[in-house]
Amino acid sequence: MQFDLKGSVLPIDHGYDLFLELTRLLPWFAEEALGGIHPIHGADTGHGELILNRRAKLVVRIAAARVADLSKLSGQAIQLGGNTLEIGAAKARPLTRHTPLFAHCVTTGSEDEVDFTNDIIRLLDELEIDSRFICGKRQTLKTPDGTVSGFSLMLHGLPVEHSLLVQQQGLGKHRKMGCGIFIPHKSITALT
């Protein structure tokens, strides 16, 4: 589900606070196994904040059976970093039959890139997903247990049915804080 979003600024590291605000409005969301919240995008001010433009969206991954429940976010307001954001109209967006896929941040509990790579191989094997991948930039985020590290991740060369599974299941931890959520990416050319 994609919601219009009105506001001025929010913290760059807003995943946990956004999760808290959405579960304040929809307590059931905390227990939703496949629920995930995409990071909100904006222009980096260089001071730990993002400036939102008119096209800013709140995007939440949810099972089809919960779409009506999630739609109740429309018309609500949330507070992030002392700033009010208004949640507008909702639009259902089905997952796409697309490959390659990209996640801004995937966390596995490993701080080291070599250990992280081994974790990704294991997670893909557990899901029986055939894919090559490219680890990208190291990311950090705050959680209730402290700061954790992850890496951006590109999955490529995967069959379409595996692409849909990864989009549904995600990879790693902290999905409700914006991690392990994959979106279609145009090409791996820019990364090679």
C-alpha positions as CSV (number, residue, x, y, z in Angstrom):
1,M,0.0,0.0,0.0
2,Q,1.2,3.4,-0.9
3,F,0.0,6.5,1.0
4,D,0.5,10.2,0.0
5,L,2.5,11.9,2.7
6,K,2.6,15.6,3.7
7,G,5.2,17.1,5.8
8,S,8.4,19.1,5.8
9,V,11.3,17.2,7.4
10,L,12.0,13.9,9.2
11,P,15.2,12.3,10.6
12,I,17.2,10.2,8.1
13,D,17.2,7.3,10.6
14,H,13.5,7.2,11.1
15,G,12.7,3.5,10.8
16,Y,12.1,2.6,14.4
17,D,10.2,5.8,15.2
18,L,8.0,5.3,12.1
19,F,7.3,1.7,13.3
20,L,6.3,3.0,16.7
21,E,3.9,5.6,15.2
22,L,2.2,3.1,12.9
23,T,1.7,0.6,15.7
24,R,0.3,3.3,17.8
25,L,-2.4,3.8,15.2
26,L,-2.7,0.1,14.2
27,P,-1.6,-2.1,17.2
28,W,-2.1,-5.3,15.1
29,F,0.7,-4.3,12.8
30,A,3.4,-5.2,15.3
31,E,2.4,-8.9,15.1
32,E,1.9,-9.0,11.3
33,A,4.5,-11.5,10.2
34,L,5.1,-10.2,6.6
35,G,4.4,-6.6,7.4
36,G,7.2,-4.2,6.4
37,I,7.7,-0.5,6.2
38,H,9.7,1.1,3.4
39,P,12.1,3.9,4.3
40,I,10.6,7.3,3.4
41,H,12.7,9.1,0.8
42,G,13.7,12.8,0.7
43,A,16.6,15.1,0.1
44,D,19.5,14.9,2.6
45,T,20.1,18.2,4.4
46,G,23.5,17.1,5.6
47,H,22.3,17.6,9.2
48,G,20.7,14.2,9.8
49,E,17.3,15.1,8.3
50,L,15.5,14.6,5.0
51,I,13.4,17.3,3.3
52,L,10.2,15.8,1.9
53,N,8.9,16.9,-1.5
54,R,5.3,16.8,-2.7
55,R,5.8,13.3,-4.1
56,A,6.8,11.7,-0.8
57,K,5.1,8.5,0.0
58,L,4.6,6.1,2.9
59,V,4.8,2.6,1.5
60,V,3.9,-0.4,3.7
61,R,4.1,-4.1,2.7
62,I,1.2,-6.1,3.9
63,A,-0.7,-9.3,3.1
64,A,-3.7,-8.7,0.8
65,A,-6.1,-9.8,3.6
66,R,-5.0,-6.8,5.6
67,V,-5.4,-4.1,3.0
68,A,-8.7,-2.8,4.3
69,D,-7.3,-2.6,7.9
70,L,-4.2,-0.8,6.7
71,S,-6.3,1.7,4.7
72,K,-7.4,3.2,8.1
73,L,-4.0,5.1,8.1
74,S,-5.5,7.6,5.6
75,G,-6.3,10.9,7.3
76,Q,-4.1,10.1,10.3
77,A,-1.1,12.1,11.5
78,I,2.2,10.8,12.9
79,Q,5.2,12.5,14.7
80,L,8.7,11.9,13.6
81,G,11.6,13.8,15.0
82,G,9.2,16.4,16.4
83,N,7.6,17.0,13.0
84,T,4.1,16.2,12.0
85,L,3.5,14.1,8.9
86,E,-0.1,13.7,7.5
87,I,-1.0,10.4,5.9
88,G,-3.1,10.9,2.8
89,A,-4.9,8.8,0.3
90,A,-4.0,5.1,-0.1
91,K,-3.4,3.2,-3.3
92,A,-2.8,-0.6,-3.5
93,R,0.4,-1.5,-5.4
94,P,0.8,-5.2,-6.1
95,L,4.3,-6.7,-6.2
96,T,5.9,-6.7,-9.6
97,R,7.2,-9.6,-11.6
98,H,10.7,-8.0,-11.9
99,T,14.3,-8.8,-11.5
100,P,16.9,-7.5,-10.4
101,L,15.9,-6.4,-6.9
102,F,17.5,-3.9,-4.6
103,A,17.2,-3.3,-0.8
104,H,18.6,-0.1,0.7
105,C,19.6,-2.0,3.9
106,V,19.6,-5.6,4.9
107,T,20.6,-6.6,8.5
108,T,21.5,-10.1,9.6
109,G,23.2,-9.4,12.9
110,S,26.7,-9.5,11.4
111,E,28.8,-6.4,11.4
112,D,31.5,-7.7,9.1
113,E,30.9,-7.8,5.3
114,V,32.3,-11.3,5.0
115,D,30.1,-12.6,7.7
116,F,27.1,-10.7,6.2
117,T,27.8,-12.3,2.8
118,N,27.8,-15.8,4.4
119,D,24.5,-14.9,6.1
120,I,23.0,-13.9,2.8
121,I,24.1,-17.1,1.1
122,R,22.5,-19.1,4.0
123,L,19.2,-17.1,3.9
124,L,18.9,-17.5,0.2
125,D,19.6,-21.3,0.5
126,E,16.9,-21.6,3.2
127,L,14.4,-20.0,0.9
128,E,15.7,-22.1,-2.0
129,I,16.3,-19.0,-4.0
130,D,18.8,-19.1,-6.9
131,S,20.4,-15.7,-7.2
132,R,23.6,-13.8,-7.5
133,F,24.1,-10.7,-5.3
134,I,26.2,-7.6,-4.9
135,C,26.8,-6.2,-1.4
136,G,26.8,-2.4,-1.4
137,K,27.3,0.4,1.1
138,R,27.3,-0.2,4.8
139,Q,24.3,1.3,6.7
140,T,23.5,1.8,10.3
141,L,20.2,2.3,12.1
142,K,19.0,2.7,15.7
143,T,16.9,-0.1,17.2
144,P,15.5,-0.6,20.7
145,D,18.7,-2.7,21.4
146,G,21.2,-0.1,20.1
147,T,22.7,0.6,16.8
148,V,22.9,-2.2,14.2
149,S,24.7,-2.4,10.9
150,G,23.6,-3.7,7.5
151,F,24.5,-3.4,3.9
152,S,22.6,-2.4,0.8
153,L,22.0,-5.5,-1.4
154,M,21.3,-6.1,-5.1
155,L,19.9,-9.5,-6.1
156,H,20.3,-10.3,-9.8
157,G,19.9,-13.3,-12.1
158,L,17.0,-14.7,-10.2
159,P,13.9,-16.2,-11.8
160,V,10.7,-14.1,-11.6
161,E,9.0,-16.6,-9.2
162,H,12.0,-16.2,-6.8
163,S,11.8,-12.4,-7.2
164,L,8.2,-12.5,-6.0
165,L,9.1,-14.7,-3.0
166,V,11.9,-12.3,-2.0
167,Q,9.6,-9.3,-2.3
168,Q,7.0,-11.2,-0.1
169,Q,9.4,-12.6,2.5
170,G,12.2,-10.1,2.6
171,L,15.7,-11.0,3.9
172,G,17.2,-10.5,7.3
173,K,16.0,-8.7,10.3
174,H,14.2,-5.4,11.1
175,R,11.7,-5.5,8.2
176,K,9.3,-3.2,10.1
177,M,12.1,-0.6,10.4
178,G,12.8,-0.5,6.6
179,C,15.3,-3.3,6.3
180,G,15.3,-6.3,4.0
181,I,12.6,-4.9,1.8
182,F,13.3,-5.4,-1.9
183,I,12.2,-3.2,-4.7
184,P,12.6,-3.6,-8.5
185,H,15.8,-2.1,-9.9
186,K,16.4,-1.2,-13.5
187,S,19.8,-2.8,-14.0
188,I,23.0,-3.9,-12.3
189,T,25.1,-2.0,-14.9
190,A,25.4,1.0,-12.6
191,L,26.9,-1.2,-9.9
192,T,29.5,-3.0,-12.0
